[in-house]
Amino acid sequence: MSIASYPAGSQQKDLAATPSGVSGTRAAGLLFRLENVHMCRWHTKARIVMGTATFFDAFDALSLAFVLPVLIGLWHITPGQVGLLIAAGYLGQVVGALFFGWLAERIGRVPSAGITIGLMSVMSIVCAFTGSLHMLFLARFIQGVGVGGEVPVAATYINELSQTHGRGRFFMLYEMIFPIGLLGAAQIGAFVVPRYGWECMFLVGGLPGLVITWFVCRLPESPRWLIARGRYDEAEKIVASVEAKSPGRHIDPADSSAIEQRVATITSNLQKQRKSSWKELFSPLYRPRTLIVWVLWASAYFIANGINNWLPSLYKTVYHLPLQEALRMASMSNVLSTCAVICCALVIDRVGRRRWAIGSFCVAGILLVTLVVVGTDSATNVMILASGAYAVMGTTTVMLYLYTSEIYPTRMRAIGTGLATSWLRAASAAAPAMVGLVLDKQGIAMVFLVFAGVTIVGLVGSWRMIETSNRSLEEISP
């Protein structure tokens, strides 16, 4: 048998179909061909376009943090109100992650991503024209719906374009755009807000996003999603275009035994598929994965976003630094995070997802405890140790997008990822509110001690992860 035995065409005879309608020689052949090609310009284009959208998602998510030092004085906002305002965006993100995760399973990855980007961009512009705390709260909540939906849908899409070999590196280099977006928000915020006013920060995040929406809507749909929906002719056109641009294949077409074995494995897993349902997330096979990944999302983002969203305001209000210096010091955490994610992307396939997560929770916990021990009375100590903990934890927050979309099959990958990321939104909403309350009652040292305690929860969860490195998506999740 050769790879030529698996082109699209009406002459191919499907095997007995499963209730999901995704089985047989044609579906297996298409998936094999998609897995067999090398990375090429086609993959790079999709990664750049969707990555640009993710950049502005990250930018919009963090923009408020660099506006708050101004608004605190302008609108006389209390620490408790600061926490609630930060939480507003994350509460919207919970709604967005759940709704658009569901929608992406119904209408596709690309149209769902386009809607989310358009929504978050329009609402960023609206934020610039709000004139009160209550109006900004409402605008950030609605914007959060778009922000929360974009990243899990985009992560699902990129993962479904990836191959087994080097999938971690390919995906992490794409997902690195998120910390770069946070870095961009930090650097632009430190420059724009003191010079041109807080309104410009929201305009910078919103206007380019409208252009990106158009480019995203022109991307090809995920072939895996099309195959899962039984739309083989559409999937065939996309797979053929990938093959036309690919410089080579992982398996020589003359190696019939290897091709037979790979196609037989894919066919066997496809025959086990059933109709998509969110209830399957809690089936005996997927329940442990679901619960563990929820713990990981909640703990990692409670720490990362709790630190990152409050640092600019802490430098300004607790350590009484000038506005420009406070924003500059806060931006250092995102510089460190970007460097750390680059390192993670280069070694994640060799180290493995599980070992990396274990290591990052350990290191972040040690750094936070050290900060409490050496003293939180110095802004320099906070910049070095808290920013370091954020950077280390940031690698796991990015890696979780890769891991979560690996542990679920195509039929429920978007909804599983969306539901899991809703826990990051809930934790990200709870963390800033917690910081406001603890800071008011117990002081800054207790804030970082709480973060250190949460690393223990994440460490326990990471020990229970399954390893997904160098395994095909169909092998990991039948």
C-alpha positions as CSV (number, residue, x, y, z in Angstrom):
1,M,0.0,0.0,0.0
2,S,1.3,3.5,-0.8
3,I,0.3,6.9,0.3
4,A,-1.4,7.3,-3.1
5,S,-4.0,4.9,-1.8
6,Y,-5.4,7.7,0.3
7,P,-6.2,10.6,-1.9
8,A,-9.7,12.1,-1.8
9,G,-12.2,10.9,-4.2
10,S,-15.6,9.3,-4.5
11,Q,-13.9,6.0,-5.4
12,Q,-12.9,5.5,-1.8
13,K,-15.1,3.3,0.2
14,D,-15.8,4.3,3.9
15,L,-15.7,1.7,6.6
16,A,-18.6,1.2,9.0
17,A,-19.5,4.6,10.3
18,T,-19.6,5.5,14.0
19,P,-22.4,7.6,15.4
20,S,-20.3,10.7,14.9
21,G,-20.0,9.9,11.2
22,V,-16.2,10.2,11.3
23,S,-14.6,6.9,10.3
24,G,-13.4,4.9,7.5
25,T,-10.6,4.9,5.0
26,R,-11.1,8.4,3.7
27,A,-11.1,10.1,7.1
28,A,-8.1,8.0,8.2
29,G,-6.3,8.8,4.9
30,L,-6.9,12.5,5.2
31,L,-5.7,12.6,8.8
32,F,-2.6,10.6,7.9
33,R,-1.7,12.9,5.0
34,L,-2.2,15.9,7.3
35,E,0.1,14.3,9.9
36,N,2.7,13.2,7.3
37,V,3.7,16.5,5.8
38,H,6.4,18.7,7.1
39,M,5.8,22.2,8.5
40,C,5.7,24.7,5.6
41,R,4.6,28.2,4.7
42,W,1.0,27.2,4.9
43,H,1.4,26.5,8.6
44,T,3.5,29.6,9.2
45,K,0.8,31.9,7.6
46,A,-1.9,30.5,9.8
47,R,0.3,30.8,12.9
48,I,1.2,34.4,12.1
49,V,-2.4,35.5,11.4
50,M,-3.9,33.8,14.4
51,G,-0.9,34.8,16.5
52,T,-1.5,38.4,15.7
53,A,-5.0,38.1,16.9
54,T,-3.7,36.5,20.1
55,F,-1.3,39.4,20.5
56,F,-4.1,41.9,20.7
57,D,-6.1,39.5,23.0
58,A,-3.2,39.7,25.5
59,F,-2.8,43.4,24.9
60,D,-6.5,44.0,25.7
61,A,-6.4,41.7,28.7
62,L,-3.5,43.7,30.4
63,S,-4.3,47.2,29.1
64,L,-6.3,48.0,32.2
65,A,-3.4,47.3,34.6
66,F,-1.4,50.2,33.0
67,V,-4.4,52.5,33.0
68,L,-5.3,51.9,36.7
69,P,-2.5,54.0,38.3
70,V,-4.0,57.0,36.5
71,L,-7.6,56.2,37.2
72,I,-7.0,55.5,40.9
73,G,-6.1,59.1,41.4
74,L,-8.5,60.5,38.8
75,W,-11.6,58.7,39.9
76,H,-10.6,58.2,43.6
77,I,-10.9,54.4,43.4
78,T,-10.3,52.3,46.5
79,P,-8.2,49.0,46.5
80,G,-11.4,47.0,46.7
81,Q,-12.9,48.7,43.7
82,V,-9.6,48.2,41.8
83,G,-9.9,44.5,42.4
84,L,-13.5,44.4,41.2
85,L,-12.7,46.4,38.1
86,I,-9.9,44.0,37.2
87,A,-12.2,41.1,38.0
88,A,-14.9,42.5,35.6
89,G,-12.9,41.6,32.5
90,Y,-12.2,38.1,33.8
91,L,-15.8,37.4,34.6
92,G,-16.7,38.3,31.0
93,Q,-13.9,35.9,29.9
94,V,-15.6,33.0,31.8
95,V,-18.7,33.6,29.7
96,G,-16.7,34.0,26.5
97,A,-14.6,30.8,27.1
98,L,-17.7,28.7,27.7
99,F,-19.9,30.2,24.9
100,F,-17.3,30.3,22.1
101,G,-15.9,26.9,23.1
102,W,-19.4,25.6,22.4
103,L,-19.9,27.7,19.3
104,A,-16.5,26.6,17.8
105,E,-17.8,22.9,17.9
106,R,-20.9,24.0,16.0
107,I,-19.9,26.5,13.3
108,G,-16.1,26.0,13.2
109,R,-12.9,27.4,14.6
110,V,-12.3,30.2,12.1
111,P,-15.7,32.0,12.2
112,S,-15.8,31.7,16.0
113,A,-12.4,33.2,16.3
114,G,-13.4,36.0,13.9
115,I,-16.4,36.9,16.1
116,T,-14.4,37.0,19.3
117,I,-11.7,39.3,17.8
118,G,-14.2,41.7,16.4
119,L,-16.1,41.9,19.7
120,M,-13.0,42.5,21.9
121,S,-11.7,45.1,19.4
122,V,-14.9,47.1,19.3
123,M,-15.3,47.1,23.1
124,S,-11.7,48.2,23.5
125,I,-12.6,51.3,21.6
126,V,-15.7,51.7,23.7
127,C,-13.6,51.6,26.9
128,A,-11.7,54.7,25.7
129,F,-14.9,56.7,25.8
130,T,-16.2,55.6,29.2
131,G,-16.3,58.4,31.7
132,S,-17.0,56.6,35.0
133,L,-16.1,53.5,37.0
134,H,-19.5,51.8,36.4
135,M,-19.4,52.3,32.6
136,L,-15.8,51.0,32.4
137,F,-16.8,48.0,34.5
138,L,-19.6,47.2,32.0
139,A,-17.4,47.8,29.0
140,R,-14.6,45.6,30.3
141,F,-17.0,42.8,31.1
142,I,-18.4,42.7,27.6
143,Q,-14.9,43.0,26.1
144,G,-13.9,40.1,28.4
145,V,-16.4,37.9,26.6
146,G,-14.5,38.3,23.4
147,V,-11.1,38.1,25.0
148,G,-12.1,34.9,26.8
149,G,-13.3,33.2,23.7
150,E,-10.4,34.0,21.4
151,V,-7.5,32.3,23.0
152,P,-9.0,28.8,23.6
153,V,-10.5,28.8,20.1
154,A,-7.3,29.9,18.5
155,A,-5.3,27.4,20.6
156,T,-7.6,24.6,19.4
157,Y,-7.2,25.7,15.8
158,I,-3.4,25.9,15.9
159,N,-3.1,22.5,17.7
160,E,-5.2,20.9,15.1
161,L,-2.9,22.1,12.3
162,S,0.2,20.6,14.1
163,Q,1.8,17.3,13.6
164,T,3.0,14.8,16.2
165,H,6.7,15.5,15.5
166,G,7.6,18.9,17.1
167,R,4.0,19.8,18.0
168,G,5.1,21.2,21.3
169,R,7.7,23.5,19.8
170,F,5.4,24.6,16.9
171,F,2.5,25.4,19.2
172,M,4.6,27.1,21.9
173,L,6.3,29.3,19.4
174,Y,2.8,30.4,18.3
175,E,1.5,30.7,21.8
176,M,4.6,32.8,22.7
177,I,2.8,35.7,21.1
178,F,0.6,35.9,24.2
179,P,3.4,36.9,26.5
180,I,4.7,39.1,23.8
181,G,1.3,40.8,23.7
182,L,1.6,41.3,27.5
183,L,5.0,42.7,27.0
184,G,3.8,45.0,24.2
185,A,1.0,46.2,26.5
186,A,3.5,46.9,29.3
187,Q,6.0,48.7,27.1
188,I,3.4,50.7,25.2
189,G,1.5,51.5,28.4
190,A,4.6,52.8,30.1
191,F,5.2,55.1,27.1
192,V,1.7,56.1,26.0
193,V,-0.3,56.6,29.3
194,P,2.0,59.2,30.9
195,R,2.3,61.2,27.6
196,Y,-1.0,60.8,25.8
197,G,-3.5,59.8,28.5
198,W,-5.2,56.6,29.5
199,E,-7.8,56.6,26.7
200,C,-5.1,56.1,24.0
201,M,-4.1,52.8,25.6
202,F,-7.5,51.3,24.8
203,L,-7.5,52.8,21.2
204,V,-4.1,51.2,20.5
205,G,-5.5,47.8,21.5
206,G,-8.8,48.2,19.6
207,L,-8.2,49.8,16.2
208,P,-5.7,47.3,14.8
209,G,-7.9,44.4,16.0
210,L,-10.6,45.4,13.5
211,V,-8.1,44.9,10.7
212,I,-6.9,41.5,12.1
213,T,-10.5,40.3,12.2
214,W,-10.7,40.5,8.4
215,F,-7.5,38.4,8.0
216,V,-8.6,35.8,10.5
217,C,-11.9,35.3,8.7
218,R,-10.0,34.4,5.5
219,L,-8.0,31.6,7.1
220,P,-8.8,28.0,6.0
221,E,-10.9,26.0,8.4
222,S,-9.3,23.3,10.6
223,P,-9.1,20.1,8.5
224,R,-9.6,18.0,11.6
225,W,-12.8,19.8,12.4
226,L,-14.1,19.4,8.9
227,I,-13.3,15.6,9.0
228,A,-15.0,15.3,12.3
229,R,-18.1,16.9,10.8
230,G,-18.0,14.5,7.7
231,R,-17.1,17.4,5.3
232,Y,-14.4,15.4,3.5
233,D,-14.4,17.3,0.2
234,E,-13.6,20.6,2.0
235,A,-11.0,18.9,4.1
236,E,-9.4,17.3,1.0
237,K,-8.9,20.7,-0.7
238,I,-7.2,22.1,2.4
239,V,-5.0,19.0,2.9
240,A,-4.0,19.0,-0.8
241,S,-3.0,22.7,-0.5
242,V,-0.8,21.8,2.5
243,E,0.8,19.0,0.5
244,A,1.5,21.3,-2.4
245,K,3.4,23.7,-0.2
246,S,5.2,21.1,1.9
247,P,8.9,20.4,1.2
248,G,8.7,16.7,2.2
249,R,7.0,14.0,4.2
250,H,7.8,12.2,7.5
251,I,7.3,8.8,6.0
252,D,8.6,7.8,2.6
253,P,5.6,6.9,0.2
254,A,7.5,3.7,-0.6
255,D,7.4,2.5,3.0
256,S,4.1,0.6,2.8
257,S,4.4,-1.1,6.2
258,A,4.8,2.2,8.0
259,I,1.9,3.7,6.2
260,E,-0.4,0.7,6.8
261,Q,0.5,0.8,10.5
262,R,-0.2,4.5,10.9
263,V,-3.4,4.5,8.9
264,A,-4.6,1.4,10.8
265,T,-4.0,3.1,14.1
266,I,-5.9,6.3,13.0
267,T,-8.8,4.2,11.6
268,S,-9.0,2.2,14.9
269,N,-9.3,5.3,17.0
270,L,-11.8,6.9,14.6
271,Q,-14.0,3.9,14.9
272,K,-14.2,4.5,18.7
273,Q,-15.6,8.0,18.3
274,R,-19.1,8.9,19.3
275,K,-21.3,12.0,19.1
276,S,-19.8,15.1,20.7
277,S,-21.2,16.0,24.2
278,W,-19.8,18.1,27.1
279,K,-20.9,15.2,29.3
280,E,-18.1,13.1,27.9
281,L,-15.6,15.4,29.6
282,F,-16.7,13.5,32.8
283,S,-16.6,10.0,31.4
284,P,-14.3,7.5,33.1
285,L,-11.5,8.1,30.6
286,Y,-11.7,11.9,30.5
287,R,-12.8,12.8,34.1
288,P,-9.4,12.5,35.7
289,R,-7.9,14.6,32.9
290,T,-10.6,17.2,33.2
291,L,-10.4,17.7,36.9
292,I,-6.6,17.8,36.9
293,V,-6.4,20.3,34.1
294,W,-9.0,22.5,35.9
295,V,-6.8,22.6,39.0
296,L,-3.7,23.5,36.9
297,W,-5.5,26.3,35.1
298,A,-6.9,27.8,38.3
299,S,-3.7,27.6,40.3
300,A,-1.3,28.8,37.5
301,Y,-3.4,31.8,36.6
302,F,-4.4,32.7,40.1
303,I,-0.7,33.3,40.7
304,A,0.3,34.7,37.3
305,N,-2.5,37.2,36.7
306,G,-2.8,38.1,40.4
307,I,0.8,39.3,40.3
308,N,0.8,40.8,36.8
309,N,-2.4,42.8,37.1
310,W,-1.5,44.3,40.5
311,L,2.2,45.1,40.1
312,P,1.8,48.5,38.4
313,S,-0.6,49.7,41.1
314,L,1.5,48.2,43.9
315,Y,4.6,50.1,42.8
316,K,2.5,53.3,42.6
317,T,0.4,53.0,45.8
318,V,2.4,50.8,48.2
319,Y,6.0,51.9,47.2
320,H,5.0,55.4,46.1
321,L,7.1,55.4,42.9
322,P,6.5,58.0,40.2
323,L,4.1,56.9,37.5
324,Q,6.6,56.4,34.8
325,E,9.0,54.4,37.0
326,A,6.2,52.3,38.4
327,L,5.1,51.3,34.8
328,R,8.6,50.7,33.7
329,M,9.3,48.4,36.7
330,A,6.1,46.5,36.1
331,S,7.0,46.0,32.5
332,M,10.1,44.0,33.5
333,S,8.0,41.0,34.6
334,N,6.7,40.7,31.0
335,V,10.2,40.9,29.6
336,L,11.3,38.1,31.8
337,S,8.2,36.1,31.0
338,T,8.8,36.4,27.2
339,C,12.4,35.1,27.6
340,A,11.2,32.2,29.8
341,V,8.5,31.2,27.3
342,I,11.1,31.2,24.5
343,C,13.2,28.7,26.5
344,C,10.2,26.6,27.2
345,A,9.3,26.4,23.5
346,L,12.7,25.2,22.5
347,V,12.9,22.3,25.0
348,I,9.2,21.4,25.8
349,D,9.2,18.4,23.5
350,R,12.4,17.0,25.1
351,V,11.5,17.8,28.7
352,G,7.8,16.9,28.5
353,R,4.7,18.7,29.6
354,R,4.5,17.0,33.0
355,R,8.0,17.6,34.2
356,W,8.0,21.2,33.0
357,A,4.8,21.9,35.0
358,I,6.2,20.3,38.1
359,G,9.4,22.3,37.9
360,S,7.7,25.6,37.3
361,F,5.4,25.3,40.3
362,C,8.4,24.4,42.5
363,V,10.6,27.3,41.3
364,A,7.8,29.8,41.5
365,G,6.9,28.7,45.1
366,I,10.5,29.0,46.2
367,L,10.9,32.5,44.8
368,L,7.7,33.7,46.5
369,V,8.6,32.3,49.9
370,T,12.1,33.8,49.5
371,L,10.5,37.2,48.9
372,V,8.5,37.0,52.1
373,V,11.6,35.9,54.0
374,V,13.9,38.6,52.7
375,G,11.2,41.3,53.1
376,T,8.6,43.0,50.9
377,D,9.5,46.5,52.1
378,S,11.7,47.0,49.0
379,A,10.3,47.5,45.5
380,T,13.6,46.1,44.1
381,N,13.0,42.8,46.0
382,V,9.5,42.6,44.5
383,M,10.7,43.4,41.0
384,I,13.3,40.6,41.1
385,L,11.6,37.9,43.0
386,A,7.9,38.5,42.2
387,S,8.6,39.2,38.6
388,G,10.8,36.0,38.5
389,A,8.0,33.9,39.9
390,Y,5.6,35.4,37.4
391,A,8.0,34.7,34.5
392,V,8.4,31.0,35.6
393,M,4.7,30.6,36.2
394,G,4.0,32.3,32.8
395,T,5.6,29.4,31.0
396,T,3.1,27.0,32.4
397,T,0.2,29.2,31.7
398,V,1.2,29.2,28.1
399,M,2.0,25.4,28.0
400,L,-1.5,24.6,29.4
401,Y,-3.0,25.8,26.1
402,L,-0.9,23.1,24.4
403,Y,-1.6,20.4,26.9
404,T,-5.3,21.0,27.3
405,S,-6.0,20.8,23.5
406,E,-3.9,17.6,23.4
407,I,-5.9,15.6,26.0
408,Y,-9.3,15.9,24.3
409,P,-10.4,14.5,20.9
410,T,-11.4,16.7,18.0
411,R,-15.1,16.2,18.6
412,M,-14.9,18.1,22.0
413,R,-11.5,19.8,21.9
414,A,-12.8,23.3,21.7
415,I,-15.5,22.9,24.3
416,G,-13.0,21.0,26.6
417,T,-10.4,23.8,26.2
418,G,-13.0,26.5,26.6
419,L,-14.4,25.0,29.8
420,A,-10.9,24.5,31.2
421,T,-9.9,28.0,30.4
422,S,-13.0,29.3,32.2
423,W,-11.2,28.3,35.4
424,L,-8.3,30.5,34.5
425,R,-10.8,33.4,34.1
426,A,-12.5,32.6,37.4
427,A,-9.1,32.4,39.2
428,S,-7.9,35.6,37.4
429,A,-11.1,37.4,38.6
430,A,-10.7,36.0,42.2
431,A,-6.9,36.8,42.5
432,P,-7.1,40.6,42.0
433,A,-10.1,40.9,44.3
434,M,-8.2,38.8,46.9
435,V,-5.1,41.0,46.6
436,G,-7.3,44.1,47.2
437,L,-8.8,42.6,50.3
438,V,-5.6,41.1,51.8
439,L,-3.6,44.2,51.0
440,D,-6.1,46.3,52.9
441,K,-6.3,44.0,56.0
442,Q,-3.0,42.0,56.2
443,G,-0.4,43.9,54.2
444,I,1.8,43.1,51.2
445,A,3.7,40.2,52.7
446,M,0.6,38.2,53.2
447,V,-0.4,38.7,49.5
448,F,2.8,37.0,48.3
449,L,2.4,34.3,51.0
450,V,-1.0,33.4,49.6
451,F,0.4,33.1,46.1
452,A,3.1,30.8,47.5
453,G,0.5,28.6,49.1
454,V,-1.3,28.2,45.7
455,T,1.8,26.9,44.1
456,I,1.4,23.8,46.3
457,V,-2.0,23.1,44.9
458,G,-0.6,23.4,41.4
459,L,2.3,21.1,42.2
460,V,-0.1,18.4,43.4
461,G,-2.1,18.7,40.2
462,S,1.0,18.5,37.9
463,W,2.1,15.2,39.5
464,R,-1.2,13.7,38.1
465,M,-0.7,14.9,34.5
466,I,-0.4,12.4,31.6
467,E,2.6,12.9,29.2
468,T,1.6,13.8,25.7
469,S,4.9,14.6,24.0
470,N,5.6,13.0,20.7
471,R,2.2,11.2,20.5
472,S,-0.4,11.9,17.8
473,L,-3.6,13.7,18.9
474,E,-5.7,10.6,17.8
475,E,-3.5,8.3,19.9
476,I,-3.7,10.5,23.0
477,S,-7.5,11.0,22.8
478,P,-9.5,8.2,21.1
